[in-house]
Amino acid sequence: MKEEKKKIQNNFIVAAGLLALFILYTVAIMFVDVQPIGPQGSSVGFAEVNQYFHTLFGVNMLLYSITDWLSIAVLFIMFGFAMVGLVQLIKRKSLFRVDSSILVLGGAGYIGSHTVYELIAAGENVVVVDNLETGFRKAVHPDAQFYLGDIRDKAFIDSVFEKEDIDGVIHFAASSQVGESMKDPLKYYSNNLCGTEVLLESMVVHGIDKIVFSSTAATYGEPESIPILETDPTVPTNCYGETKLSMEKMFHWTSIAHNLRYVSLRYFNACGAHPNGKIGEAHNPETHLIPLILQVPNHQREYISIFGTDYDTKDGTCVRDYIHVNDLAQAHILAMNYLRNGGKSDIFNLGNGVGFTVKEVVETAREVTGHPIPAKEEARRAGDPSTLIASSGRAKGILGWKPQYADLRVIIETAWKWHQAHPHGYKAD
Ligand code: UFG
């Protein structure tokens, strides 16, 4: 928004000039003790001021032929412009700062849109790029500058960096369905890896040196020990996790060769919705546990399938670490500020460090919704690890991350609020 910013700054300078004139005029009327010399012995002090300027600069700045009424109108216009300028200044606190923007790639998606809302709430200027393949235009915060396009399109991404004043990038623009990645791996190599390669090339050329990256617990594969540490082996068991791990490696080697630092955030099970009720989870097709459970009380599904009851866990169902999407959003802001403050490239897990079984999640949803939510026990879903729980000590210690919505009940309450109000996601709004 470089040009727009310049325009606003120019408007502000004009408005500030007019305000200064207005103040000067008023002060002159109040304090300059000169004889009225205007044609009507002006009662609003027009002639006095004219005399004042005349005396001060030796220049006849105002015309005698202008009537008092016209002079009042001019005053009001000057004052109006000045007020508009002031309002612009207040609305855009950072008008005269080097107020560059954060570029959020994939900012119309689930976690991206929540991060954009939180960035704007934190006073950042935000530019969103999304190809709207899985994201929704309506999920983009109205104050964000939106560009429709694909990160694999080099000319497009270059043009965004040229038009905008970008301080750092938060990168969510990737395909993220485990099942789909096994059926169509090349889609994942194209969107996730080729897209990131084009992005990094453009960042290097344009001197953008900070990137926060949306990674996943799927990079670990089947864990060797619980809770999972960032230093644990990474052996992905699906193509999605493999491409995310390769993206992390691309950042690593690029950061060694070029002036660029990155933070990779490996999330566990993202869930919940923004407490403001305006944005939430909307996937098509939906495969995630909590939104699928909530389709039952929302009369869109008769029962929830429980995939596998013979795991080595307390009730035989899989254990996951559910983390609220707003807490993830906050972690991205902290990570960007960490890089701004000179932090070195790093990788952090994001989870609550507490595991819940599928049955426990269903039970909590019953309590929240007051609906019996029938469940059907079914065979295991291919590729599901038994237990995934994060150790997020490093994110807490180094980034200062403090999850605010760690209670599973609260997580489901926020999701329920969203799904009740938007049973068909953004489409029916
Ligand atoms: N589940 C059911 N019934 C359903 C849907 C899911 O029992 O109808 C179970 C799954 O088998 C799993 C648990 O609920 O045990 C959670 O499943 P999700 O699909 O909600 O989430 P996943 O743990 O499979 O996947 C999440 C992210 C992935 C990421 C992965 C990391 O969605 O992007 O964690 O392991 F890769």
Boltz pocket constraint, residues with backbone or C-beta under 6 A from the ligand:
constraints:
  - pocket:
      binder: B
      contacts: [[A, 176], [A, 178], [A, 216], [A, 217], [A, 218], [A, 240], [A, 267], [A, 268], [A, 269], [A, 270], [A, 287], [A, 288], [A, 289], [A, 290], [A, 292], [A, 304], [A, 305], [A, 306], [A, 307], [A, 308], [A, 318], [A, 319], [A, 320], [A, 358], [A, 381], [A, 384], [A, 385], [A, 388]]
      max_distance: 6.0
